[in-house]
């Protein structure tokens, strides 16, 4: 009994007591990090499909526009894109003065993620044997029908693993939103460290990031193994 009392006292006082006191606000901020990660990947995927199809299109103008989009967002730092949307764009076009930090972060991450996912989707589509597209045309299918019925269903199995890896990268990159004071896990950690004058809070924050990353890595590995059975 005395041993249990000692453990309880250790958990509720001193440094451990402080850590337990910080956990509710850290968990709440983790929700912001997770929701931002999920939404930007989902919206980014929608945009990426059109970008990928445009990139491999026979239309030179469409191919050029999609290529320029991908080149710009892959060639400039995400942090700079975030700064541009939050600080610079409202100065150039007042109508784009978005007050919601979350919305600004979501737009910036979605546009950036779409460029990377577009290249993943394009590579997956082009990895399918061209003979299948020619065979589809011989059967009377249009290019659009062939892509929808024959090519893309095969390509998605190959694009799932890199898309899962991209999600994990985005999950960690969301820490950049603390720069615009959006209260995600990183920003909340910095606030607690400043208010409590203690850097110990970075330990549970890093553990939370590590646990989340580990969980999704395990899930994505299982998905990848399941899909590889059909290759």
C-alpha positions in Angstrom: 0.0 0.0 0.0 2.8 2.3 0.9 4.5 1.5 -2.5 1.3 2.5 -4.3 1.0 5.7 -2.4 4.6 6.5 -3.3 3.9 5.9 -7.0 0.7 8.0 -6.9 2.5 10.8 -5.2 5.3 10.7 -7.8 2.7 10.8 -10.6 0.7 13.7 -9.2 3.5 16.0 -7.8 6.6 17.6 -9.2 7.5 17.2 -12.9 5.1 14.3 -13.5 2.3 16.2 -11.9 2.9 19.1 -14.3 3.0 16.8 -17.3 -0.3 15.3 -16.4 -1.7 18.8 -16.0 -0.5 19.7 -19.5 -2.0 16.6 -21.2 -5.6 17.8 -21.8 -4.5 20.9 -23.7 -1.9 18.9 -25.6 -4.5 16.3 -26.6 -6.9 19.1 -27.7 -4.2 20.6 -29.9 -3.4 17.1 -31.3 -7.0 17.1 -32.6 -6.2 20.2 -34.6 -3.1 18.6 -36.0 -4.9 15.4 -37.0 -7.9 17.1 -38.5 -5.7 19.4 -40.6 -3.6 16.5 -41.8 -6.6 14.4 -42.8 -8.5 17.3 -44.5 -5.6 18.6 -46.5 -4.7 15.1 -47.8 -8.3 14.4 -48.7 -8.8 17.7 -50.5 -5.4 17.5 -52.0 -6.2 14.1 -53.5 -9.2 15.5 -55.3 -7.1 18.3 -56.9 -4.2 15.9 -57.5 -6.3 13.6 -59.7 -7.1 16.4 -62.1 -3.5 17.7 -62.0 -2.1 14.2 -62.8 -4.6 13.7 -65.7 -3.8 17.2 -66.9 -0.1 16.5 -66.7 -0.3 13.5 -69.0 -3.0 15.0 -71.3 -2.3 15.5 -75.0 -3.5 19.1 -74.7 -0.4 21.2 -74.5 -2.0 24.1 -72.7 -3.6 21.9 -70.1 -0.3 20.0 -69.7 1.6 23.2 -69.4 -0.7 24.7 -66.7 -0.7 21.6 -64.6 3.0 21.2 -65.0 3.6 24.8 -63.9 1.4 24.3 -60.8 3.2 21.2 -59.8 6.6 22.9 -60.4 5.7 25.9 -58.4 4.4 24.2 -55.3 7.1 21.5 -55.3 9.8 24.1 -56.0 9.0 26.6 -53.2 9.1 25.9 -49.5 5.8 25.2 -47.8 6.7 27.7 -45.1 7.0 30.5 -47.7 3.7 29.4 -49.3 2.1 29.7 -45.8 3.6 33.1 -45.3 2.4 34.3 -48.7 -1.2 33.2 -48.1 -1.4 34.6 -44.6 0.6 37.8 -44.9 1.3 38.8 -48.5 -1.8 37.9 -50.4 -4.2 40.0 -48.2 -1.9 43.0 -48.9 -2.1 42.4 -52.7 -5.8 41.5 -52.8 -7.7 42.7 -49.7 -10.6 40.4 -50.6 -8.4 37.4 -49.8 -7.9 38.5 -46.2 -8.9 35.3 -44.4 -9.2 35.7 -40.7 -9.3 32.0 -39.8 -5.8 30.8 -39.3 -7.0 27.2 -39.6 -8.5 27.9 -43.1 -5.4 29.6 -44.3 -3.3 26.6 -43.1 -5.8 24.2 -44.7 -5.6 26.0 -48.1 -1.8 26.2 -48.0 -1.3 22.6 -47.1 -3.9 21.4 -49.6 -2.4 23.2 -52.5 1.1 22.0 -51.6 0.1 18.4 -50.9 -1.9 18.3 -54.2 1.3 19.0 -56.2 3.1 16.1 -54.5 0.2 13.7 -54.8 -0.3 14.6 -58.4 3.2 13.3 -59.2 2.5 10.1 -57.3 -0.7 9.6 -59.2 0.9 10.4 -62.5 3.7 8.0 -61.9 1.3 5.2 -60.9 -0.8 5.7 -64.0 2.1 5.8 -66.4 3.5 2.6 -64.7 0.6 0.6 -66.2 1.5 -1.1 -69.5 0.6 1.1 -72.4 -0.7 -2.0 -74.2 -3.7 -2.0 -71.9 -4.7 1.4 -73.0 -4.3 0.4 -76.7 -6.3 -2.8 -76.0 -9.1 -0.7 -74.4 -9.3 1.5 -77.5 -9.5 -1.6 -79.7 -12.5 -2.7 -77.6 -14.2 0.6 -78.4 -13.6 2.4 -75.1 -12.9 6.1 -75.2 -9.8 7.5 -73.5 -11.8 8.6 -70.5 -13.6 5.3 -70.2 -10.3 3.4 -70.4 -8.8 5.5 -67.7 -11.8 5.1 -65.4 -12.5 1.4 -66.0 -9.1 -0.1 -66.8 -6.1 2.0 -65.9 -6.9 3.9 -62.7 -8.3 0.8 -60.8 -4.9 -0.9 -61.4 -2.9 2.2 -60.7 -4.4 3.0 -57.3 -2.8 -0.1 -55.8 0.6 1.3 -56.7 -0.2 4.8 -55.5 -1.5 3.9 -52.1 1.9 3.2 -50.4 3.5 6.5 -51.4 0.3 8.4 -50.6 0.4 6.9 -47.1 4.0 8.0 -46.7 3.0 11.5 -47.8 0.3 11.6 -45.1 2.9 10.8 -42.4 5.1 13.6 -43.8 2.2 16.0 -43.8 1.4 15.0 -40.2 4.8 16.2 -39.1 4.9 19.2 -41.4 1.8 20.6 -39.8 4.0 21.8 -37.0 4.8 24.7 -39.4 1.4 26.3 -38.7 2.6 27.3 -35.3 4.4 30.1 -37.2 1.0 31.8 -37.8 -0.1 31.1 -34.3 -2.6 28.3 -35.1 -2.8 26.3 -31.9 -1.8 22.9 -33.1 0.3 20.5 -31.0 3.6 22.3 -31.7 2.1 25.8 -31.0 0.4 24.6 -27.8 3.7 23.0 -26.6 5.6 26.3 -27.2 2.9 28.2 -25.3 3.1 25.9 -22.3 6.9 26.0 -22.3 6.7 29.8 -22.3 4.0 30.1 -19.6 5.4 27.4 -17.3 9.1 28.4 -18.0 9.8 24.7 -18.5 11.1 22.8 -21.6 10.0 19.5 -20.1 6.7 19.8 -22.0 8.5 19.0 -25.2 9.0 15.4 -24.0 5.2 14.5 -23.9 4.7 16.4 -27.2 7.3 14.4 -29.0 5.9 11.2 -27.5 2.5 12.1 -28.9 3.9 12.8 -32.3 5.8 9.5 -32.2 2.8 7.5 -31.1 0.5 9.0 -33.8 3.2 8.4 -36.4 3.7 4.8 -35.2 0.0 4.0 -35.3 -0.5 5.3 -38.8 2.7 3.6 -40.0 1.4 0.2 -38.7 -2.0 0.8 -40.4 -0.4 1.8 -43.7 2.0 -1.1 -43.7 -0.9 -3.5 -43.3 -2.8 -1.8 -46.2 0.3 -2.1 -48.3 0.8 -5.8 -47.6 -2.9 -6.4 -48.4 -2.7 -4.6 -51.7 0.5 -6.4 -52.6 -1.3 -9.7 -52.6 -3.2 -8.6 -55.7 -0.1 -7.6 -57.7 
